[in-house]
Amino acid sequence: MNKIVNEINGDFFINDEKGKNISGKLIIYEDGSFELNTDKPFSNNDKVIEENIYCKFSDSYISIPSPMYKIKTTGGISFGCEPVQKCILFGSILIVGTSYLDDVGSLKIKEFSCNIDCDNWFFENCYHEIQNYDNLMQKKVSLKYNDVNIIITSTHSFQSGKRTSQIAIASNKLLDYDYVQDVLHKVITFISFGAKNIVRQYGYKIIDDEDEVFTINYKPSFSSETIQGNNFCLFHYNTNDVQNVFCKWNLIMSEAEHLLRLYFLPSMNKLDLVLKFITYSQVIECLHRKLTKDNDKTYIQRIEDVILDEAYVDFLDNESREGLDVLLRDTRNYYTHYNDSKYTNIPDGIDLFYLTLKLELLIELFILKNLGFSYDDFEKIKFNVIDHKLRRRENMEKYR
C-alpha cells in the first residue's frame, strides 16, 4: 500500500492570480507521487492541464508545474445547495524551495542528493573482527562519471538498528537537471543490479548556483511495483575496483540500455511466469548479440556460449548443464509459437519457475563476465547465487 508521508493544507493559486486562492490539501505519498485535492477547479471549462500552481506554506514556496486533473467537477445539480465542485489534480513533479520555480530544468545545479534503500548492498558478514571493526558505522563509495563526482554513503545506527544511505552528485561545473537525472539513473541501475533489488530513491534535494535549496518529489520511472525479497547480492559496495566495474556497466548501458530495461522488468512489475520466461529469453539472445558483435549464431549457440564461459563454467555442475541449452531453446520456441505437434513435455507451472531461475542466472553471469568479473569473483557467489538458482529444486527437495 502506498503510504501517505505528508499532508499540507493551504491556499493554492495559478501564476499571478494570488487573490483567487482555492483551498486544497496536498497529499504526498511514499513512492514520490502526490495529489492535490481542492474545493473547486482552477478553470471552469474542459481544460485538463492547468498552468503552474503555487502555494505559500510556512517559510516554503510550493510549485506544481503543469498539473493534470484526475477528477474535475465544474458544477452540477445543486437542489438549492452549493454545487459539488471537488477536484483532484496530480503532476509529474512537486518542487518546494525558498522561492517559486516554474521549471526544474532551468536550474543550474551545484549538488544533487537523494536517499536510497540498499541495505543488502552494504551488508558484508558477521565476522567484523577480521576487518578490525573498521567502518561499521559508516561506509563510503566514490565513483566518477565523466567530470561528475558521485559519493555513496551509508550509515548504520545501533540505536535504531537501521541503515541510512545517500547518493550525492556534484561537479566542478554547474550541471543541468536532465544530465543529473541521467547520471543518477546509471548509479541506481548499477546498484540495483549488484543488490538484485530495485533500489528505492526518495528525498531528493538540489542546491543551485545561488545556493538556494529545493526539495523535489516525483515517482521515478525506475521503481518497483512489487514486494521485493532479500535476494543475495551479485556483488557488494566493496567489490574490487568498483570504479572500473561501474565504467563497464555504463558501456553496457550505452550499448544495450533497452535490453537492461527488459532484464529489470520482472523486478519492477509482477509478470505472468510465461511472459517472464519469454522476456528473459529475448534478453539473453539479444544481449549476447549486442555485446559479442556476433550476428550469425543461433539461439542455442548463444546459450552454449554463455553456459561454457571459462570464467564460471567450473561452478555450473555437469548435471545441471546437461541438456539445459536444448531445453531452454525448445521451451522458448514453444511459448513463442505454441506448436504442440513439434514440442512435447515442455515445462510449465513449477517446472517453468525453476527453469526461469536458471535462465535468469545465465543472464546475470554473462553480464558479470562483461563487467570484468573473474574466476575468483564467481567463486565468491558460488553458493549464495549460482547454486541457489541453478539447483534450487534439488536443494529444496534435499532439505524438505
Residue pairs with C-beta under 8 A, 6 or more apart in sequence:
2 29
2 30
2 31
2 33
3 29
3 30
4 27
4 28
4 29
4 30
5 28
5 29
5 30
6 26
6 27
6 28
7 25
7 26
7 27
7 28
8 25
8 26
8 28
8 55
8 57
8 62
9 23
9 24
9 25
9 26
10 23
10 24
10 26
10 55
10 56
10 57
10 62
11 21
11 22
11 23
11 24
11 55
11 56
12 21
12 22
12 23
12 24
12 26
12 36
12 38
12 42
12 53
12 54
12 55
13 19
13 20
13 21
13 22
13 53
13 54
13 55
14 20
14 42
14 50
14 51
14 52
14 53
14 54
15 51
15 52
15 54
22 38
22 39
22 40
22 42
23 38
23 39
24 36
24 37
24 38
24 39
24 55
25 36
25 37
26 34
26 35
26 36
26 55
26 62
26 94
27 34
27 35
27 36
27 37
28 34
28 94
28 217
30 202
31 219
31 223
32 201
32 202
32 217
32 218
32 219
32 220
32 223
33 90
33 217
33 218
33 219
34 90
34 91
34 94
34 217
35 70
35 88
35 89
35 90
36 53
36 64
36 67
36 88
36 89
36 90
37 86
37 87
37 88
38 86
38 87
38 88
38 89
39 85
39 86
40 85
40 86
40 87
41 69
41 72
41 73
41 74
41 85
41 87
42 50
42 51
42 53
43 50
44 74
44 75
45 74
48 68
48 69
48 72
49 66
49 67
49 68
49 69
50 66
50 67
50 68
50 69
50 89
51 66
52 63
52 64
52 65
52 66
52 102
53 63
53 64
53 67
53 89
54 61
54 62
54 63
54 64
54 100
55 61
55 62
56 62
59 98
60 96
60 97
60 98
61 96
61 97
61 98
61 99
61 100
61 101
62 94
62 95
62 96
63 94
63 95
63 96
63 97
63 100
63 101
63 102
64 89
64 91
64 93
64 94
64 95
65 91
65 92
65 93
65 95
65 102
65 103
65 104
66 91
66 92
67 89
67 90
67 91
68 89
68 90
68 91
69 87
69 88
69 89
70 88
70 89
70 90
71 86
71 87
71 88
72 87
73 84
73 85
73 86
73 87
74 85
75 83
75 85
76 83
76 84
76 85
77 83
78 84
92 218
93 104
93 216
93 217
93 218
94 216
94 217
94 218
95 101
95 104
95 214
95 215
95 216
96 214
96 215
96 216
96 217
97 212
97 213
97 214
97 215
98 212
98 213
98 214
99 212
101 107
101 214
104 177
104 206
104 214
104 216
105 176
105 177
105 178
107 177
107 206
107 208
107 214
108 174
108 175
108 176
108 208
108 209
109 174
109 175
109 176
109 177
109 180
109 206
109 207
109 208
109 209
110 170
110 174
110 175
110 207
110 208
110 209
110 211
111 168
111 169
111 170
111 206
111 207
112 168
112 169
112 170
112 175
112 180
112 184
112 204
112 205
112 206
112 207
113 166
113 167
113 168
113 169
113 204
113 205
114 166
114 167
114 184
114 201
114 202
114 203
114 204
114 205
115 164
115 165
115 166
115 201
115 202
115 203
116 152
116 165
116 166
116 167
116 188
116 191
116 199
116 200
116 201
116 202
117 165
117 199
117 200
118 154
118 165
118 191
118 195
118 197
118 199
119 163
119 165
120 195
120 196
120 197
120 230
120 231
120 233
121 191
121 194
121 195
121 199
121 233
121 236
121 237
122 139
122 154
122 163
122 165
122 236
122 237
123 233
123 236
124 131
124 236
124 238
128 136
136 156
137 155
137 156
138 153
138 154
138 155
138 156
139 153
139 154
139 155
139 237
139 238
140 151
140 152
140 153
140 154
141 151
141 152
141 153
141 237
141 238
141 242
142 149
142 150
142 151
142 152
142 243
143 149
143 150
143 151
143 152
143 187
143 242
143 243
143 246
144 150
144 243
145 183
145 186
145 187
145 246
145 250
147 171
147 172
147 173
148 169
148 170
148 171
148 175
148 183
149 169
149 170
149 171
150 167
150 168
150 169
150 183
150 187
151 167
151 168
151 170
152 165
152 166
152 167
152 168
152 187
152 191
152 237
153 165
153 166
153 168
154 163
154 164
154 165
154 166
154 237
155 163
155 164
155 165
156 162
156 163
157 163
157 164
167 184
167 187
167 188
167 201
169 175
169 180
169 183
169 184
169 187
174 209
177 206
184 201
185 222
186 249
186 250
186 253
187 246
188 199
188 201
188 220
188 222
189 222
189 249
189 253
189 260
189 264
190 246
190 249
191 199
192 198
192 199
192 222
192 264
192 267
193 234
193 249
193 367
194 233
194 234
194 235
194 236
194 237
194 239
195 231
195 233
195 234
196 231
196 232
196 233
196 234
197 224
197 228
197 231
197 267
198 222
198 223
198 224
198 228
198 264
198 267
198 268
200 223
200 224
201 220
201 223
203 215
204 215
204 216
204 217
204 218
205 213
205 214
205 215
205 216
206 213
206 214
206 215
206 216
207 213
208 214
222 264
222 268
223 268
224 267
224 268
224 269
225 268
225 269
225 270
226 267
226 268
226 269
226 270
228 267
232 381
232 384
232 385
232 388
233 385
234 364
234 368
234 381
234 385
235 245
235 368
235 373
235 377
235 381
239 245
239 377
240 377
241 372
244 372
245 371
245 372
245 373
248 370
248 371
248 372
249 371
252 260
252 291
252 367
252 370
252 371
253 260
255 290
255 291
256 286
256 287
256 290
256 291
259 283
259 286
259 287
259 290
262 279
262 282
262 283
263 280
263 283
263 287
263 363
263 367
265 271
265 279
266 276
266 279
266 280
271 279
273 352
273 353
273 356
274 335
274 348
274 352
276 356
277 331
277 332
277 335
277 352
277 355
277 356
277 359
278 332
278 335
278 336
280 356
280 359
280 360
280 363
281 299
281 328
281 332
281 359
283 363
284 302
284 303
284 306
284 359
284 362
284 363
284 366
285 299
285 302
287 363
287 366
287 367
288 294
288 297
288 302
288 305
288 306
288 366
289 295
289 297
289 302
291 366
291 370
292 305
297 305
299 329
299 332
300 325
300 326
300 328
300 329
303 324
303 325
303 328
303 329
303 362
304 325
306 362
306 365
306 366
307 313
307 316
307 321
307 324
307 325
307 362
309 365
309 366
309 369
310 375
311 369
311 373
311 374
311 375
311 378
312 365
312 368
312 369
312 375
312 378
312 386
313 321
314 375
315 378
315 379
315 382
315 386
315 387
316 386
316 390
317 390
317 391
320 358
320 390
320 391
324 358
327 347
327 355
328 355
328 358
328 359
330 343
330 346
331 346
331 347
331 352
331 355
333 339
333 342
333 343
334 342
334 343
334 346
335 346
347 354
347 355
354 392
354 393
357 389
357 390
357 392
358 389
358 390
360 389
361 385
361 386
361 389
361 390
364 385
365 378
365 386
368 377
368 378
378 386
387 395
388 395
